Amino acid sequence: MTLVVVGASLAGLRAVEAARRTGYRGRVVLVGAEEHLPYDRPPLSKAFLATGGPVAVEPFHSEEVLREVLGVELMLGAPAEGLDIGAREVTVAGTAVRYDALVIATGATARTLPGARTLRTAEDAVAVRAALDRGARTVVIGAGFIGSEVASAARARGLPVTIVEAAAVPLARAVGETAGAALAGLHHEAGTELRLGTEVTGVTEDGVHLAGGEVLPADLVVAGIGAVPATGWLEGSGLVLHERDRGVVCDATLSAGAPGVYAAGDVAHVANPLFDGHLRLEHWTNAAEQGAAAARHALDPASARPLEAVPYFWSDWYGHRIQFVGTPVADEVVTAGDTTLYRRGDRLVGALTVDRPREIMKHRRRIATGAAWADALAFAGTA
Amino acid sequence: MRIEADRGKCDGLGMCEAMAPDFFEVGEDGTVVVLDERPGEEHRQDLAAAVDACPVLALKLT
């Protein structure tokens, strides 16, 4: 029996750990496009960018632990090139690797913009940190979570930073318009200039060129404009890829529709029974939970159960912790102080808090259990 | 069985509370409060899941 896990980031690592935890003693092969041992990404845009932050990107486990304790065969620096679901083979660096169980966890790749850096990999983080260390004037393109965290790191060093965002309200898709507008206020308070409804036409040595003709001078330009599932290697494999984003379409058990093949993390477009639809999430928690479940299901398909996880993500800006659970797609949104609640029908479906760490998981539990909206409002009012 | 929480390491993300709300809670100061430090063996599976879910490896079962 061979378990092959393609993708050596969080979801892939959780997959190999879970496989061993279930008592599986067979062969495990972990395939990764990057040369690095698996490492954690959230710190790359947070602690790693801070003055006096960690100097190196630390792996989750040493190579010795991965090989000796977890018994993992590593194929790093070797992107997967193809999948044959009939022969049950993955092609890695020209070699066919046969699997009985396969977990696809290749994640997503940052969208790029010529002249701008991205912040997705360890190399990206080292480069951004070095520019901040040199006192860069920074322009961030895209007011999403990555862009906002970069701006926060720059301001913490007292450096000038401007965020340019094409949409009129930042983060509308992630948290809805009401909360997005409120979060934009954190940038203003911290002295980050925020240009909304502004298109970028290009980036040159002079800086960032805006549609109106203005040029924003910059020593560091970071594009935080989203990521696309890394599924080029799956085109033509017979797996169904989502028509909009090319994510791997999975059922609620993470099955990708071929024998023994499951997907997890940023790459997976998964049916979610709680929210009546398919979701592709780029959240740490989603990658961790799905990675473990995908390995268990791939090794023992009879045990596969639908995942009913409530999405959860967090972001840290300017010393504030932003936490979100559930979905922002709602009939009504109510904000009370630092808490925003999202209603669909008579149920609570989402919650956003700023600096209310004690409350967020209680909201999550209410969402998971289909709590009545009135009860959720009462809790938020008295919390 | 004993739960050990390193509150210095804890980043208050609440994954433990999500997995095992009877045993963990994020406190007012944003770090974990262990509600029952000596739980019964029958809870081992839930607690192991909570320990594994911690993003900063601040929890241990001994």
Boltz contact constraints between the chains, C-beta under 6 A:
constraints:
  - contact:
      token1: [A, 357]
      token2: [B, 12]
      max_distance: 6.0
  - contact:
      token1: [A, 357]
      token2: [B, 26]
      max_distance: 6.0
  - contact:
      token1: [A, 357]
      token2: [B, 30]
      max_distance: 6.0
  - contact:
      token1: [A, 358]
      token2: [B, 26]
      max_distance: 6.0
  - contact:
      token1: [A, 358]
      token2: [B, 28]
      max_distance: 6.0
  - contact:
      token1: [A, 360]
      token2: [B, 14]
      max_distance: 6.0
  - contact:
      token1: [A, 361]
      token2: [B, 14]
      max_distance: 6.0
  - contact:
      token1: [A, 361]
      token2: [B, 17]
      max_distance: 6.0
  - contact:
      token1: [A, 361]
      token2: [B, 18]
      max_distance: 6.0
  - contact:
      token1: [A, 364]
      token2: [B, 18]
      max_distance: 6.0
